[in-house]
Amino acid sequence: MAVHAARESGDRNLTAHLLQCLARIWGYLGRPDLASDCIALALYGTRNDAHPVLRAGLYALGARFAALRGRGT
């Protein structure tokens, strides 16, 4: 619900941050496939205006989940 509310508010950086948090939870639960999907969605949603620190964090987590899935970035 928080992701939906953030998206409705138009704050793309907050939406991406919440998706990043959700991805971490999926990662801790052993679901790197769903975690990767959350990261991909966050990166797509902020492709034009993401804060540089947020973008770096998203790419780092994306690489981590790709490694957990046995794939390169």
N, C-alpha and C positions, 0 to 999 in steps of 0.2 A: 504494500500500500504506500510505503514511503517513496518508492521509486516512481509510482504513478503520480503521487501528489507533487513531487519535485518536477516531473515532466510537465504536468499541467501548469505549474508556476512559470515555466519557461527558463528555469535556471539549469542550463545544460551541464555546467560544471558540478553542481550538486547532484544531479541525476547520475552523472558518470561516477562520482565518488560513492554514491550509494550502490551502484552496480559493482564497483570495485569491492566494497564491503561484502556484498552478496557473493561475489566470486570467491573471496577468501573463505567464507563459510562453506561453500560447495567444495572447495579444496580440502578443508579440514575434514569434511565428511567423506572424502575419498572419491569425489566426482569431478575430476579435472576436465571432463568433457563439458559439463554444464558451466564450470568455472570459466573455461575458455570462451564459451558462448557469451557469457556476461561481459567479459573483457572486450570481445569483438563488438558487441552492441555499444558499449561505452565509447570505444574508439570511433565507431562510425558516427555516433550521435554528437561527438565533439570534434569531428574532423576539421572544422574550420576555425574553431574558437576556443580550444582547450587551453587551460593554464599550463605552462611548460612543466611545472612540477607534477601536475596531475597526469599529463601525457607520459612523462618518464615512468611514473609509477605503474601506469596501465601497461606500458610495453614490458616493464620488468616482470610484472605478474603474468602477462601473456607468455613470456618466454619460460617462466617457471612451470606453468601449466602445460605448455607444449612439451617440455622435458619430461614431465610426469606422464604424459601420454605417449612418450617414446618417439616424439617427432621433433625435428628441427624447427627453428623459427622461420 
